[in-house]
Amino acid sequence: MGPLEGKKIIEIAGIGPGPFCAMVLSDLGAEVIRVDRASAVPEEFPETPSLDLLNRGRKSVAFDLKNPEGVKSLLRLVESADALIEGFRPGVAERLGIGPDECLKRNPQLVYGRMTGWGQDGIYADMAGHDINYIALSGVLGAIGREGEAPVPPLNLVGDFGGGGMLLAIGICAGLVETSTSGKGQVVDAAMTDGSALLATMIHSFVAMGIWGERGTNILDTGAPFYDVYQCADGEYISLGSIEPQFYAELLRITGLDQEDLPDQMDRSQWPAMKERIAQTIRGKTRDQWVELMEGTDVCFAPVLSPSEAFEHPHNIERKTFVEVAGIKQPAPAPRFSRTPATIDSPPPHPGQHTNEVLSKWGFTEE
């Protein structure tokens, strides 16, 4: 079992970053109980699992948290839990009677994780929002995109998942470590605006050093000709990241551009022209032909794959980067542990599917 085996965590059902955090903790071996809304319970449970992969690896109970009995049941679970995750707007958990003060009163060792976009305070705290808004305010979105074009939202990976759910998972784990020595619980306030800002720390370093300019003109944001994606003859794409001089030299050798009179790699004034020259060269062959030429070299290269193509790539197959659970292919748990491997214990549940089973296991009696 995983490194968090023996830890018991309650997840108040939400969307996006909260479920992702709970998924990661479950993959790492924690027993995570998802508390779904009573209104979401189907009249009959389908024979096949839910397809919401973020909910994998855990059991679901259903409570009506607007009903005193539902609140009472949740607080009973809290008494036996190590941590709790909630993603309500600030103040909602308190109004329901399940806020940190009430929960820590029931269980002083509880790590109470809170997932929001803006944070528990601040002038935006009570506003609605989504990933795109949080990373806009943190300055991250404004840094992503090509020169002269609008910022490009990087899906919802930076706010919801990297700067949200993943950092809350780290916060929960850190809180559990601290509690093991202090014997005291605490609140973890994870905000996607804060988390996405943290992810951009290196860019702030570059700005302070004076080596980072406008969007799309820098080494890592498609400004440099040696760090970009290029279209091939078949309409597919490859990625190049030949930053270091030796890797850039390998790129020039394999493309045949080393036979030409070229500007210095770091001559920014020549980057646009050099980008077009590399693009012209890459368009001369198909993606598979470039794979044949560049795979196994130090160009810093990979083909740009679709999700379905990624399932079938030999490297991913050898690493077991993707696994199949209940007939659905999906990313495997990460990272890898040598002694306590992370696993997916079960496919995603339907809301309330395990209410009786969980309540019995956690010490509830039939009442």
N, C-alpha and C positions, 0 to 999 in steps of 0.2 A: 504493500500500500504506500501511498504518497507521504511526503514529509509532514503533512498536516493531519495525519490520521489521529483520531481521538478528539479533535476539535469539533465543536458543535456550533453551527452558525445559522441564524435565522435571516432569511431574505424577504423583506416586504416587496411583493411583486411590483415591478416597474417596467420601463423599457430602456433599451440601449445599454448605457454604462453600468447601471446597477446589476442587471442580469449577467453582463460580461464579467464583472468583478466576482459575482457568485460562481460563475462557471469556472473561472480560473482557480478559485479556492477549492471548489469541488474536485476539479482535475488533480489538484495537489493533495487530495486525500481527506479534506474536511467533510463532515456530514453536514450538508446544507439543506435546510428545510425551507421551501418556497411557500410563502403565505399568499395565496391568490384571493381575489375577491369572491365572495359566495355567489354573486350574480354571474360569475364567469363559468360556473360549473355546468357542464352539459347534462341534458336529461339522461343520456346514455353515453357511457365512455366508448369512444371508437376502439376498434380492435388494433388499429395501427397507432404507433406513437405520434406525438406532435412533431411537426417539422421545424419548430422554432429551436434551432440548434443552440442558441444562447442559454437555453434552459436545461441543457443536458446534465446528466449525472446527479440529479437530485429528485427528491420526492416533494409532492405538492399537497398542502392542506388548504382548506378554504374557510375563511372567517369573514363575517360581516363586521368590519371595524367601526361602523357607525352604530353598532348595537353593543350595549354594555357587556353582553355575554361574549361577544367576539373579542372585545378588548380584554376581558378577563382571561379568556383562553390564551391569547397572545402573551399576556404577562406571565401566565403559568409556564409557557415555553421559555420565556426570558430567564426565569429562575434557574434553568438548567443549561443555558447557553453560554458560550464563550464570547460570541460576538453577534451583532445585529447590523443589517444593512438596510437603509431606507433612502428613497429618492424623492421624497415629497418637497414641495416648495417650503421655504422657511416658515415655521409656525404651524404647519398642518399637523405634523405628528403630535405636537403639544396639544392642539385642540382636540385631537382624537383620544388623548390620554395615554399615548404611547411614546412621548418624547423622552429625551435622555434623562431628565430628572426622575421621572416616574420609573423608568427601566432600571436606572442605577440604584434606585431605592430598593427595588426588588432583588437586584444582583449587583453588589458594589464592585465586582470584578469584571463586569461586562465591558467589552470594547464596542462602542456605539458608532458605527460608520454612517456618515451622512454624505449623499451624493447630490450635488446641485450644479447648475451651470455657472451662476454668478457668485455663489458662496452664501453663507448664512447671514451676512451683513453687507453693507455697501449700498449705494444709491440705486443700483440695478437689481438688488436682491429679490424684490417682489415681482419683477417682470418675467413674463414668459420668454422663452428663447429656445434655440436649438444650436447644435454644434457650430454651424456656420456663423452664428452671432457671437458665440463665446470666443472662437479663434479670431474673429474680426477685432474684438475689443482687446485681445491680448497682443495684437500686433503680428500674429503669425500669418493670418490669411493675406495680409498686405505684402508679405514677403514672398509669396508663392505665385509664380506665373512668368510669362515671357515678356520681354521688353516691349513697351508700347501697347500692351494688351491688359485686359482686366485681370484681377487676381483670380486664381483657379482654386475652387474648393477641393481639397484632397479627400474626396468622399467624406465620411464622418469619422475618419480614423484618428485624427489628431486630438479633437476635443472629447468626443464620446468615449473613445477606447484608450488611446495612448495617454492623454492628459486627464482622463476621467476614470473609467473603470479600472485600468491597470494601476494607476496611482492610488486609488482607494484600496485595491488589493494589497499593495505594498504597505499602506497605512495600517490596514487591519493586521497584517503579519507583524509589523513593528510594534503595534499596540499589544498584541498577544505576547511578544517577547518581553516587553516592559512589565506587563501585568504579572508575568511569571516570577519576577523579582520583587516587585513592589506590593503585589497583592491587591492593587487598586485598578479599577477600570478608568476609562476616559472616553472623550468624544473625539472622533476623527472627522474634521470638516474638509472634505475633498471637493474642490470647485474646478470645473473644466477650464474656466478662464485662468486660474492660477496654474493648473497643470499644464495647459498648452504653452503658457509663458515659460514655464520651467523647461519644457522640451526644447525651447529655442535658445537656451543659454549660450550655446556655441556661437550662434549668429550675433548675439549681443557682444560676445568677445570680439568678433570680427569688426563690428561697428566701432567698438572702443579702440581697436588697433588701427582704424582708418582704412581697412581693406575690404569694406563692404559698401557697395553703392546702391543705386536704384534697382528696383525689381527687374530681374531678368538680365542683369549685366555682370553677374558674378560667377565664380567658379562652380557653385553648387546649385544654381537656379536656372540653368540652361543658357547662361551667358557665355560660358566657355565652350569652344567647339569639341573639346575632348571629354565633356561630361554632359551627355544629352542622349536622346533617342533619335534614331534615324530610320526612315522608311526604305524598305528594300524593293527589289524589282517586282515582287509578287504582292506588294501592298502591305506586307507584314513589317514588323519593326524589330530592331535590335537596340540594346542599351550599351553605351560606352561610358567608362569611368576612368579613363587613362590619365589620372592627375599627375602621378609621380613621373619624373623624366624618363626612367627606364621603361615604364609602362607605355608612355607616349611614343617612345622610340619603337617599341614592339608594334603599336598600332600603325605607325607609318610604314614599318617594314612589311607587315602583312597586307596592307592595302596598296602597297607599291608607291605610296606618296613620298617615301624616303628618297626616291630618285629625282624629285623635283626641288627647285630652289624655294624653300619655305621660310616664313618668318619665324622668329623665336617663339617658342610655345607660349610664353607669358606676355607677349606683346599684345595687349588688349586692343590696341587700335586696329589690329589685323584679325581679331577674332571673327567678326562677321564674314569677311571674305574667306577665312579658313573654314568656317562652318559650312559655307556653301560648297567649298571644294570637297570636304569630307562627305557631305550629303550627296553630291553628284557621284562620288565613287561608290558609296554604299548602294545607291539606286541601280548600280550596274550588276548586282547579283541578288539572288533570292535569299530569304532568311536562312533556309537550310544550307545554302552554299556558304554563307558567312559562319554558320555554326561549324561546318566542316573545317573552315580555315582558322577560326578563332578559339573554338572550344579546346581546353587543355593548355592554353597559352597564358601569358601574363598581361594580356591586353586590358584586363578588367572588363569582361564582356559577359553578357547573357542575352538570350533571345527574350523578347517581350511576349509572354504567354497569356492566354486567356485562363480563367479559373479551371475550365475543363481540360485545357492542355497541360496545366500545371499538375493535375492528378497523374498524368501519364509520363511525365519527364523522368528519365532513368535516375537522376540524382535524387529526386523526391521519393521515388519508389524505393531506392536503396536505403534512404534515411527514414522511410515511413513517416514522411512529413504529413501525409494525409492518411486517414484510416476510414474504414467503413463500419458503421454501427447501425444495426437494424435496417440495413439496406441503403443507408444514406452516407455518401462520401463527405468528409469534413476534415478540417485541420486537426491534427493530433495535439495532445497536451504538450506544452513547452514551458520551461526548459526541461532538459533531460537530467535525471538524477541517477547516479550509478548504483545506489543501494536501496533507495526508496522510490521506485519509479511512479510517475504520475499516470493515472488511467482514467478512462471514461467509464464510470460504473454502470450507467444505464442511459437509454435514449431519453429525450425530453418528455416530461409527463404532461398529462392534461390537467387543467385546474381542478384541484380537490380530489385527484385520483387516489391519494394515499391518506386521506384524512383519518380514517379509523385506525389504520396501521400505525401511523406516526403517533397519534395521541396515546395509543396503548403502549407503544415502546417508550414514550417519554413520561409515563407514569400516570396518565389520566385514567380514571375509572368511569364506567358507564353511569351516567347520571341523567 
